[in-house]
């Protein structure tokens, strides 16, 4: 172990000469402060518009509040900006009583003149639904701008997409929302839906200031809503340096108990190893997504820091493209799944910081079944070879080439799968693709892969938002259902689960849907990754959610500790 430590220390020392350091955070900003090192990938000041299935970092959790929160990783919903709610007997009307006295952030770019009220909720949910009538139309189509590019820019800026809400078809769940009075709203559903409150408690369902949006719209600058944020959360943005850091300051008007730490710096400037170097040098007190191959050293007894783990609501998987005739062969798909040594992937890619996904629903979900079906994806190279070796298959596998929580090394995983399939006579060509390229090809319906290595991150613990986007008939030919699989019986089970609020009955229906997936093999589940943070021992109150976020309002520094 001593030799191992010396080698690692030498490696860090050598690497530190090649890591380009970000500009130092001014010392005055770290007084009564904390620095959190993470990555810039997926950075967004508006989770409503963030790509569904990509990693949502801690940023938006500090700026905004939602109507509801989930409690203790369960199916229970706790009011937040909502104070209470009631549901009609037929399950189609939800009346929400709103909290009074909640103030929006006072910033350099916005000074609110009123408290949070029903107008903000109506505006925010209408925006989630993609309705275009939530703000007055100020632009006269007959006007010809002297600069056409100006017109094009602003028209495109207004075509905002809401990937998460589109993936769960929120606009087919919620028919309308209206304000009954300044502190009561009523949501009308097309039909009873037991998942709707979970969606409103997801990290995507934040509440905006309608007053701020109206002000921006009047200036034809609505895009600023997503760039210079205003919320009701415990912290507000002070400044942001692109790909370097975000600075938060404590919200002095927060409606709950004020946060103990005054300044929060989100450092976005380094990769995994660079973050670890900064952490060990004392330049940040919390580091996210540490390099898993180095965890053995970090977990040695050390009073200066600790590693915080939590099971994650995520899944990495291999999807078969049902647009390709040969991929419609169930026996072929099952044989390919039997050829993949998933345990080796867990050891090699995740260094045992993940579990083999023998089910589709992650274990952390309240609907997870502890019983693995008999037809799960057991590694059986002989059975796979018997079916595949004479078929002379030459398959193309696309790989989304970006590190994610569910897959820290996509290309390396693809190479392992390629090697496994070569042993059973299947030739695989790996094609790395960017997420932007993939989305374009999916929109054009020109994706020509046979298989694709992908993954999914949920915004809540409800299986509806986990399985429906990636496998339902309603998402075929969309940017979440990579397999283009459609099985009406699957949708039937999923819909049945929404028609009852009884958790056992819901879980039973979801597990029937899951067993169907495991039987038909449209995807091969590979891993459920654990969420990880490296934390300085002076930081108290760290509690990470299965979605990877922590609430800085709950943190404190050990008395006398300095950043």
Buried (B, 14 or more C-beta within 10 A) or exposed (E): EEEEEEEBEEEBEEEBEEBEEBEEBEEEBBEEBBBBBBBBBBBBBBBBBBBBBBBBBBBBBBBBBBBBBBEEBEBEBEBBBBBEBEBEEEBBBBBBBBBEEBBBBEBEBBEBEEBBBBBBBBBBBBBBBBBEEBBEEEEEEEEEEEEEEEBEBBEEBBEBEBBBBBBBBBBEBBEBBEBEEEBBBBBEBEEBBBBBBBBBBBBBBBBBBBBBBBBBBEEBBBBBBBEBBBBBBBBBBBEBEEEBBBBBBBBEBBBBEEBBBBBBBBBBBBEBBBBBBBBBEEBBBBBBBBBBBBBEBBEEEEEEBBBBEBBBBBBBBBBBBBBBEEBBBEEBBBBBBBBBBBEEBBEBBBBEBBBBBBBBBBBBBBBBBEEEBEEBBEBBBEBBBEBBBEBEBEBBBBBBBBBBBBBBBBBEBBBBBBEBBEBBBBEBEBEBBEBEEBBBBBEEEEBEBBBBBBBBBBBBBBBBBBBBBBBBBBBBEBBBBBBBBBBEEBBBBBBBBBBBBEBEBBBBBBBBBBBBBBEBBBBBBBBBBBBBBBBBEBBBBBEBBBBBBBBBBBBBBEEEBEB
